[in-house]
Amino acid sequence: MEVVNHVQYYRKQAGLTQENLAQLVTVSRKTINSLERGNYTPSLLLALQIAKVLHLDINDIFSIKE
């Protein structure tokens, strides 16, 4: 199984840079970059923080591909 995310799409829709989002969820820009590229699976806490900042349901941003 693989976690699929739409962080980049929704981040851009919100008018945020990777650096902006990283600051809002207290991680590095490199973490956001890795997440968007599919090289990093976030913790539940980080996924929830991202959803909160983007004003979305976590299921809109993250899903599981089997």
N, CA, C and O atoms as a MOPAC input file, in Angstrom:
PM7 MOZYME 1SCF
protein

 N      0.83100 1    -1.18500 1     0.00000 1
 C      0.00000 1     0.00000 1     0.00000 1
 C      0.87600 1     1.25000 1     0.00000 1
 O      2.01800 1     1.24300 1     0.46000 1
 N      0.30900 1     2.29400 1    -0.52100 1
 C      1.04800 1     3.54900 1    -0.65100 1
 C      0.12100 1     4.71200 1    -0.29400 1
 O     -1.06100 1     4.70800 1    -0.64000 1
 N      0.66600 1     5.69200 1     0.39300 1
 C     -0.09400 1     6.89700 1     0.72000 1
 C      0.04800 1     7.87700 1    -0.44600 1
 O      1.15800 1     8.21900 1    -0.85400 1
 N     -1.07600 1     8.31500 1    -0.96400 1
 C     -1.11500 1     9.30300 1    -2.03900 1
 C     -1.55600 1    10.61900 1    -1.41700 1
 O     -2.46300 1    10.64900 1    -0.58600 1
 N     -0.90900 1    11.70500 1    -1.82300 1
 C     -1.31600 1    12.99100 1    -1.25900 1
 C     -1.46100 1    14.04900 1    -2.34200 1
 O     -0.87600 1    13.96000 1    -3.42200 1
 N     -2.25200 1    15.03700 1    -2.01500 1
 C     -2.50800 1    16.16400 1    -2.90700 1
 C     -2.09600 1    17.46700 1    -2.22600 1
 O     -2.71000 1    18.51300 1    -2.43400 1
 N     -1.05700 1    17.38600 1    -1.41800 1
 C     -0.59200 1    18.54800 1    -0.66000 1
 C     -0.20200 1    19.68100 1    -1.59800 1
 O     -0.60200 1    20.82600 1    -1.38500 1
 N      0.56200 1    19.37900 1    -2.61700 1
 C      1.03000 1    20.43800 1    -3.51700 1
 C     -0.15000 1    21.17000 1    -4.16300 1
 O     -0.16900 1    22.40000 1    -4.20800 1
 N     -1.11400 1    20.42600 1    -4.65400 1
 C     -2.27100 1    21.03300 1    -5.31400 1
 C     -3.00800 1    21.97700 1    -4.35700 1
 O     -3.27200 1    23.13200 1    -4.69300 1
 N     -3.33500 1    21.47700 1    -3.16900 1
 C     -4.09800 1    22.29500 1    -2.22400 1
 C     -3.26700 1    23.42900 1    -1.63600 1
 O     -3.79700 1    24.49600 1    -1.32600 1
 N     -1.96600 1    23.19900 1    -1.48200 1
 C     -1.08400 1    24.28200 1    -0.99900 1
 C     -1.10700 1    25.43100 1    -1.98400 1
 O     -1.24300 1    26.59000 1    -1.59200 1
 N     -0.97300 1    25.11300 1    -3.26500 1
 C     -0.97500 1    26.15400 1    -4.29000 1
 C     -2.33800 1    26.83700 1    -4.37300 1
 O     -2.41100 1    28.05000 1    -4.56900 1
 N     -3.41700 1    26.06900 1    -4.22600 1
 C     -4.75700 1    26.64400 1    -4.22600 1
 C     -4.92500 1    27.64900 1    -3.08600 1
 O     -5.65700 1    28.63000 1    -3.21500 1
 N     -4.24400 1    27.39400 1    -1.97700 1
 C     -4.30300 1    28.27700 1    -0.81800 1
 C     -3.34300 1    29.46100 1    -0.94500 1
 O     -3.33000 1    30.34800 1    -0.09200 1
 N     -2.54500 1    29.47100 1    -2.00900 1
 C     -1.60600 1    30.56800 1    -2.21700 1
 C     -0.40200 1    30.52800 1    -1.29700 1
 O      0.18700 1    31.56300 1    -0.98300 1
 N     -0.03800 1    29.32800 1    -0.86800 1
 C      1.09700 1    29.17500 1     0.04400 1
 C      2.31100 1    28.60700 1    -0.68500 1
 O      2.17800 1    27.79900 1    -1.60400 1
 N      3.48400 1    29.03800 1    -0.26500 1
 C      4.71500 1    28.42400 1    -0.74000 1
 C      5.02800 1    27.23600 1     0.16600 1
 O      4.41300 1    27.06900 1     1.22000 1
 N      5.98100 1    26.42300 1    -0.25000 1
 C      6.41300 1    25.32500 1     0.61500 1
 C      6.92000 1    25.87000 1     1.94200 1
 O      6.65500 1    25.29600 1     2.99900 1
 N      7.63700 1    26.96400 1     1.88500 1
 C      8.17900 1    27.57600 1     3.10300 1
 C      7.06000 1    28.05400 1     4.02200 1
 O      7.12600 1    27.85300 1     5.23500 1
 N      6.01900 1    28.69500 1     3.44800 1
 C      4.88200 1    29.15500 1     4.25000 1
 C      4.23000 1    27.98700 1     4.97900 1
 O      4.01900 1    28.03400 1     6.19100 1
 N      3.91400 1    26.94000 1     4.22400 1
 C      3.25200 1    25.78100 1     4.82100 1
 C      4.13500 1    25.14200 1     5.88400 1
 O      3.65800 1    24.75900 1     6.95200 1
 N      5.40500 1    25.03200 1     5.58900 1
 C      6.34500 1    24.43700 1     6.54900 1
 C      6.33900 1    25.21400 1     7.86700 1
 O      6.32200 1    24.61500 1     8.94200 1
 N      6.35400 1    26.52700 1     7.78400 1
 C      6.33300 1    27.35300 1     8.99800 1
 C      5.03800 1    27.16900 1     9.77500 1
 O      5.04600 1    27.11600 1    11.00500 1
 N      3.93300 1    27.07300 1     9.05900 1
 C      2.63000 1    26.93900 1     9.72000 1
 C      2.45700 1    25.60300 1    10.44200 1
 O      1.71800 1    25.52000 1    11.42300 1
 N      3.12600 1    24.56900 1     9.96700 1
 C      3.01700 1    23.25100 1    10.61200 1
 C      4.30400 1    22.85700 1    11.33500 1
 O      4.45700 1    21.71700 1    11.77200 1
 N      5.21400 1    23.79900 1    11.45400 1
 C      6.48100 1    23.66600 1    12.18300 1
 C      7.33200 1    22.46200 1    11.74900 1
 O      7.75300 1    21.64100 1    12.56400 1
 N      7.56300 1    22.39200 1    10.44300 1
 C      8.52900 1    21.44300 1     9.88300 1
 C      9.41300 1    22.22600 1     8.91900 1
 O      9.20500 1    23.42200 1     8.71400 1
 N     10.38600 1    21.56100 1     8.33300 1
 C     11.25800 1    22.24100 1     7.38000 1
 C     10.62000 1    22.26900 1     5.98900 1
 O      9.72900 1    21.47500 1     5.68800 1
 N     11.08100 1    23.18000 1     5.16100 1
 C     10.62000 1    23.23800 1     3.77400 1
 C     10.98400 1    21.94500 1     3.06400 1
 O     10.24700 1    21.47200 1     2.19900 1
 N     12.11300 1    21.38300 1     3.43100 1
 C     12.57000 1    20.13000 1     2.83600 1
 C     11.58300 1    18.98900 1     3.13400 1
 O     11.37400 1    18.11500 1     2.29200 1
 N     10.98800 1    18.99700 1     4.30900 1
 C      9.98600 1    17.98800 1     4.65700 1
 C      8.76400 1    18.12200 1     3.76100 1
 O      8.24300 1    17.12300 1     3.26600 1
 N      8.30300 1    19.35800 1     3.54900 1
 C      7.15100 1    19.58900 1     2.67600 1
 C      7.48800 1    19.16700 1     1.25100 1
 O      6.66500 1    18.55300 1     0.57200 1
 N      8.68500 1    19.49200 1     0.80000 1
 C      9.11500 1    19.10400 1    -0.53600 1
 C      9.11700 1    17.58200 1    -0.68400 1
 O      8.61000 1    17.05600 1    -1.67500 1
 N      9.67400 1    16.88600 1     0.27600 1
 C      9.72800 1    15.42000 1     0.23900 1
 C      8.32500 1    14.82100 1     0.27000 1
 O      8.04400 1    13.83500 1    -0.41100 1
 N      7.46400 1    15.42000 1     1.05700 1
 C      6.08400 1    14.96700 1     1.14600 1
 C      5.37800 1    15.11900 1    -0.20100 1
 O      4.71700 1    14.19200 1    -0.66900 1
 N      5.52000 1    16.27800 1    -0.81200 1
 C      4.87600 1    16.53600 1    -2.09600 1
 C      5.40700 1    15.62500 1    -3.20600 1
 O      4.66800 1    15.27000 1    -4.12400 1
 N      6.64500 1    15.26100 1    -3.12500 1
 C      7.26000 1    14.38000 1    -4.14600 1
 C      6.96400 1    12.90900 1    -3.89200 1
 O      7.32000 1    12.05300 1    -4.70200 1
 N      6.31500 1    12.61300 1    -2.77300 1
 C      5.98600 1    11.22800 1    -2.45800 1
 C      7.11400 1    10.45200 1    -1.83200 1
 O      7.06500 1     9.22400 1    -1.76700 1
 N      8.13100 1    11.15000 1    -1.36900 1
 C      9.28800 1    10.49800 1    -0.75400 1
 C      9.18500 1    10.39900 1     0.76000 1
 O     10.07500 1     9.84900 1     1.40800 1
 N      8.10500 1    10.92900 1     1.32700 1
 C      7.94900 1    10.96500 1     2.77200 1
 C      6.48100 1    10.78000 1     3.11000 1
 O      5.62300 1    11.46200 1     2.54900 1
 N      6.18800 1     9.87400 1     4.01000 1
 C      4.82900 1     9.67100 1     4.50100 1
 C      4.72800 1    10.36900 1     5.85000 1
 O      5.48300 1    10.05400 1     6.77000 1
 N      3.80000 1    11.31600 1     5.97200 1
 C      3.73000 1    12.09400 1     7.20800 1
 C      3.13900 1    11.29300 1     8.37000 1
 O      2.40800 1    10.32200 1     8.17800 1
 N      3.47600 1    11.72700 1     9.55600 1
 C      2.82900 1    11.17000 1    10.74300 1
 C      1.36700 1    11.61300 1    10.72600 1
 O      1.00100 1    12.54000 1    10.00300 1
 N      0.55600 1    10.96200 1    11.50900 1
 C     -0.85300 1    11.34800 1    11.60400 1
 C     -0.97000 1    12.78200 1    12.09700 1
 O     -1.79800 1    13.54400 1    11.59800 1
 N     -0.15500 1    13.15200 1    13.06400 1
 C     -0.18400 1    14.51100 1    13.59700 1
 C      0.11700 1    15.53900 1    12.51200 1
 O     -0.59000 1    16.54000 1    12.39800 1
 N      1.14900 1    15.30600 1    11.72100 1
 C      1.50400 1    16.24600 1    10.65700 1
 C      0.40200 1    16.30400 1     9.60200 1
 O      0.05900 1    17.38600 1     9.12600 1
 N     -0.15200 1    15.15400 1     9.23400 1
 C     -1.23700 1    15.12900 1     8.24400 1
 C     -2.43400 1    15.93700 1     8.75100 1
 O     -3.04000 1    16.68900 1     7.98800 1
 N     -2.77200 1    15.78800 1    10.01500 1
 C     -3.88500 1    16.54600 1    10.59400 1
 C     -3.58600 1    18.04000 1    10.64300 1
 O     -4.47100 1    18.86000 1    10.39600 1
 N     -2.35300 1    18.39500 1    10.95700 1
 C     -1.97100 1    19.80800 1    10.98000 1
 C     -2.07800 1    20.42700 1     9.58900 1
 O     -2.57100 1    21.54500 1     9.44600 1
 N     -1.62800 1    19.71900 1     8.58200 1
 C     -1.70200 1    20.21200 1     7.20700 1
 C     -3.16300 1    20.40200 1     6.81000 1
 O     -3.52300 1    21.42600 1     6.23100 1
 N     -3.99100 1    19.42800 1     7.11700 1
 C     -5.41900 1    19.53600 1     6.79700 1
 C     -6.04500 1    20.74100 1     7.48700 1
 O     -6.85200 1    21.45300 1     6.88900 1
 N     -5.68100 1    20.96800 1     8.72200 1
 C     -6.22700 1    22.10200 1     9.47900 1
 C     -5.79600 1    23.42500 1     8.85700 1
 O     -6.62000 1    24.32100 1     8.67400 1
 N     -4.53200 1    23.55100 1     8.53500 1
 C     -4.01100 1    24.78300 1     7.93900 1
 C     -4.67000 1    25.06000 1     6.58900 1
 O     -4.94700 1    26.21100 1     6.25200 1
 N     -4.92000 1    24.00300 1     5.82100 1
 C     -5.51700 1    24.16500 1     4.49400 1
 C     -7.04700 1    24.19200 1     4.53400 1
 O     -7.70100 1    24.33300 1     3.50100 1
 N     -7.61000 1    24.05500 1     5.73900 1
 C     -9.06800 1    24.08500 1     5.93700 1
 C     -9.76500 1    23.00200 1     5.12200 1
 O    -10.78100 1    23.24300 1     4.46800 1
 N     -9.18600 1    21.79500 1     5.17900 1
 C     -9.72400 1    20.66200 1     4.43600 1
 C     -9.83900 1    19.45500 1     5.35000 1
 O     -9.22100 1    19.39700 1     6.41300 1
 N    -10.63300 1    18.50200 1     4.92100 1
 C    -10.70500 1    17.21800 1     5.59800 1
 C     -9.45100 1    16.42400 1     5.21700 1
 O     -8.99300 1    16.48200 1     4.07600 1
 N     -8.92000 1    15.70400 1     6.15900 1
 C     -7.69700 1    14.93700 1     5.90000 1
 C     -7.87600 1    13.97300 1     4.72600 1
 O     -6.92400 1    13.70600 1     3.99300 1
 N     -9.08500 1    13.45400 1     4.54400 1
 C     -9.35300 1    12.51700 1     3.44900 1
 C     -9.32600 1    13.19200 1     2.08500 1
 O     -9.17800 1    12.51500 1     1.06800 1
 N     -9.46500 1    14.49900 1     2.04600 1
 C     -9.35700 1    15.22600 1     0.78200 1
 C     -7.89900 1    15.31600 1     0.32300 1
 O     -7.61700 1    15.39600 1    -0.87200 1
 N     -6.99900 1    15.30200 1     1.27000 1
 C     -5.58000 1    15.49200 1     0.97300 1
 C     -4.82800 1    14.16600 1     0.84700 1
 O     -3.96000 1    14.01400 1    -0.01300 1
 N     -5.16500 1    13.22100 1     1.70000 1
 C     -4.43700 1    11.95000 1     1.75500 1
 C     -5.35500 1    10.77300 1     1.49800 1
 O     -6.50200 1    10.75800 1     1.94400 1
 N     -4.84200 1     9.78400 1     0.77400 1
 C     -5.59100 1     8.54000 1     0.56600 1
 C     -4.59400 1     7.39400 1     0.45500 1
 O     -3.38800 1     7.60400 1     0.32300 1
 N     -5.12600 1     6.18300 1     0.51100 1
 C     -4.28700 1     4.99500 1     0.40900 1
 C     -4.55300 1     4.32400 1    -0.93500 1
 O     -5.69600 1     4.05500 1    -1.30500 1
 N     -3.47400 1     4.06600 1    -1.64300 1
 C     -3.56200 1     3.36000 1    -2.91900 1
 C     -3.08800 1     1.94000 1    -2.68800 1
 O     -1.99000 1     1.71100 1    -2.18000 1
 N     -3.92200 1     0.99600 1    -3.06300 1
 C     -3.56100 1    -0.41500 1    -2.84800 1
 C     -3.01600 1    -1.04200 1    -4.09800 1
 O     -2.66400 1    -2.22100 1    -4.09400 1

